[in-house]
Amino acid sequence: MADVTIDIIKNGPYIVKGDVEMKDADGSSYPVEKRMALCRCGASTEKPFCDGTHSKIGFQAAEKAVPESAEA
């Protein structure tokens, strides 16, 4: 398996590094990049990529995953 890392930026995007292929809901591939910043706040105008809007809207991410949450 290729070396891929996903770093979580506090109150910011997910940084994906490594050889990874990303496809949209229709199965179309995005251009392969060695580093991608993926939106976590939902307000980016460049979704699924981060455009920095999280800092303008004061996005506050959860501190950690909550195993008991309904989404888990």
GROMACS elastic network, one bead per residue, 0.5 to 0.9 nm:
[ bonds ]
;  ai    aj funct       b0    kb
    1     4     6  0.85100   500
    2    18     6  0.72208   500
    2    19     6  0.63797   500
    2    20     6  0.79753   500
    3    17     6  0.82061   500
    3    18     6  0.57937   500
    3    19     6  0.70853   500
    3    20     6  0.89638   500
    4    16     6  0.71058   500
    4    17     6  0.55648   500
    4    19     6  0.64996   500
    4    20     6  0.71007   500
    5    15     6  0.79160   500
    5    16     6  0.57796   500
    5    17     6  0.52342   500
    5    18     6  0.65911   500
    6    14     6  0.63536   500
    6    15     6  0.54447   500
    6    17     6  0.64056   500
    6    18     6  0.89617   500
    7    13     6  0.84944   500
    7    14     6  0.57214   500
    7    15     6  0.50038   500
    7    16     6  0.65539   500
    7    17     6  0.82374   500
    8    11     6  0.84294   500
    8    12     6  0.72985   500
    8    13     6  0.64200   500
    8    15     6  0.63332   500
    8    16     6  0.89054   500
    9    13     6  0.55963   500
    9    14     6  0.61856   500
    9    15     6  0.72957   500
   10    13     6  0.78588   500
   10    60     6  0.83030   500
   10    61     6  0.71675   500
   10    63     6  0.82602   500
   11    40     6  0.83591   500
   11    41     6  0.82183   500
   11    54     6  0.72231   500
   11    55     6  0.79273   500
   11    58     6  0.82301   500
   11    59     6  0.58915   500
   11    60     6  0.51718   500
   11    62     6  0.82048   500
   11    63     6  0.89031   500
   12    38     6  0.89784   500
   12    39     6  0.75693   500
   12    40     6  0.66705   500
   12    41     6  0.74268   500
   12    50     6  0.83683   500
   12    52     6  0.79486   500
   12    54     6  0.61742   500
   12    55     6  0.75292   500
   12    59     6  0.75303   500
   12    60     6  0.83123   500
   12    61     6  0.76749   500
   13    37     6  0.57622   500
   13    38     6  0.53368   500
   13    39     6  0.50224   500
   13    40     6  0.52436   500
   13    41     6  0.76397   500
   13    49     6  0.83956   500
   13    50     6  0.62586   500
   13    52     6  0.84483   500
   13    54     6  0.81351   500
   14    36     6  0.80186   500
   14    37     6  0.56001   500
   14    38     6  0.50805   500
   14    39     6  0.67509   500
   14    40     6  0.68027   500
   14    50     6  0.85517   500
   15    35     6  0.68870   500
   15    36     6  0.56900   500
   15    38     6  0.63750   500
   16    20     6  0.83107   500
   16    34     6  0.79600   500
   16    35     6  0.55713   500
   16    36     6  0.51259   500
   16    37     6  0.63481   500
   16    38     6  0.75116   500
   17    20     6  0.79017   500
   17    33     6  0.82958   500
   17    34     6  0.55862   500
   17    36     6  0.65994   500
   17    37     6  0.89108   500
   18    33     6  0.79252   500
   18    34     6  0.50566   500
   18    35     6  0.65397   500
   19    32     6  0.74426   500
   19    33     6  0.73100   500
   19    34     6  0.59027   500
   19    35     6  0.85344   500
   20    32     6  0.68847   500
   20    33     6  0.76745   500
   20    34     6  0.76748   500
   21    29     6  0.70285   500
   21    30     6  0.73318   500
   21    31     6  0.79696   500
   21    32     6  0.60139   500
   21    33     6  0.83807   500
   22    27     6  0.89001   500
   22    28     6  0.84161   500
   22    29     6  0.57759   500
   22    30     6  0.57421   500
   22    31     6  0.80053   500
   22    32     6  0.75044   500
   23    26     6  0.76022   500
   23    27     6  0.52410   500
   23    28     6  0.52224   500
   23    30     6  0.59294   500
   24    27     6  0.52572   500
   24    28     6  0.54534   500
   24    29     6  0.64763   500
   24    30     6  0.74929   500
   24    48     6  0.89387   500
   25    28     6  0.74829   500
   26    29     6  0.89327   500
   29    32     6  0.81964   500
   30    33     6  0.86859   500
   32    35     6  0.88534   500
   33    36     6  0.64751   500
   36    49     6  0.72444   500
   36    50     6  0.85477   500
   37    48     6  0.85393   500
   37    49     6  0.56645   500
   37    50     6  0.54827   500
   37    51     6  0.85094   500
   38    47     6  0.75853   500
   38    48     6  0.56630   500
   38    50     6  0.51190   500
   38    51     6  0.89001   500
   39    42     6  0.62389   500
   39    43     6  0.77796   500
   39    44     6  0.64413   500
   39    46     6  0.84056   500
   39    47     6  0.64186   500
   39    48     6  0.56797   500
   39    49     6  0.51285   500
   39    51     6  0.76242   500
   39    52     6  0.85375   500
   39    53     6  0.89650   500
   39    54     6  0.82902   500
   40    43     6  0.82815   500
   40    44     6  0.86396   500
   40    48     6  0.86123   500
   40    49     6  0.88559   500
   40    50     6  0.76521   500
   40    54     6  0.80912   500
   40    59     6  0.89383   500
   40    61     6  0.82156   500
   41    44     6  0.73650   500
   41    50     6  0.86391   500
   41    53     6  0.80512   500
   41    54     6  0.58945   500
   41    57     6  0.89733   500
   41    59     6  0.62225   500
   41    60     6  0.82582   500
   41    61     6  0.78440   500
   42    45     6  0.88302   500
   42    47     6  0.77163   500
   42    48     6  0.85113   500
   42    50     6  0.89545   500
   42    53     6  0.89882   500
   42    54     6  0.83628   500
   43    46     6  0.88105   500
   43    47     6  0.80666   500
   43    50     6  0.86828   500
   43    51     6  0.87806   500
   43    53     6  0.63029   500
   43    54     6  0.70284   500
   43    57     6  0.83444   500
   44    47     6  0.55303   500
   44    48     6  0.76533   500
   44    49     6  0.71303   500
   44    50     6  0.57538   500
   44    51     6  0.55040   500
   44    52     6  0.71729   500
   44    53     6  0.56695   500
   44    54     6  0.75957   500
   45    48     6  0.86098   500
   45    49     6  0.83267   500
   45    50     6  0.80793   500
   45    51     6  0.68187   500
   45    53     6  0.81681   500
   46    49     6  0.53107   500
   46    50     6  0.64088   500
   46    51     6  0.61262   500
   47    50     6  0.65726   500
   47    51     6  0.81431   500
   50    53     6  0.74160   500
   50    54     6  0.81988   500
   51    54     6  0.80487   500
   52    55     6  0.60198   500
   52    56     6  0.73571   500
   53    56     6  0.50956   500
   53    57     6  0.63322   500
   53    58     6  0.85737   500
   53    59     6  0.84879   500
   54    57     6  0.54339   500
   54    58     6  0.60399   500
   54    59     6  0.50263   500
   54    60     6  0.83724   500
   55    58     6  0.53159   500
   55    59     6  0.64374   500
   56    59     6  0.79129   500
   60    63     6  0.87184   500
   61    64     6  0.85110   500
   62    65     6  0.71740   500
   62    66     6  0.87867   500
   65    68     6  0.89848   500
   65    69     6  0.84416   500
   65    72     6  0.86259   500
   66    69     6  0.55515   500
   66    71     6  0.89739   500
   66    72     6  0.76013   500
   67    70     6  0.85182   500
   67    71     6  0.86002   500
   67    72     6  0.59173   500
   68    71     6  0.83471   500
   68    72     6  0.67947   500
   69    72     6  0.55515   500
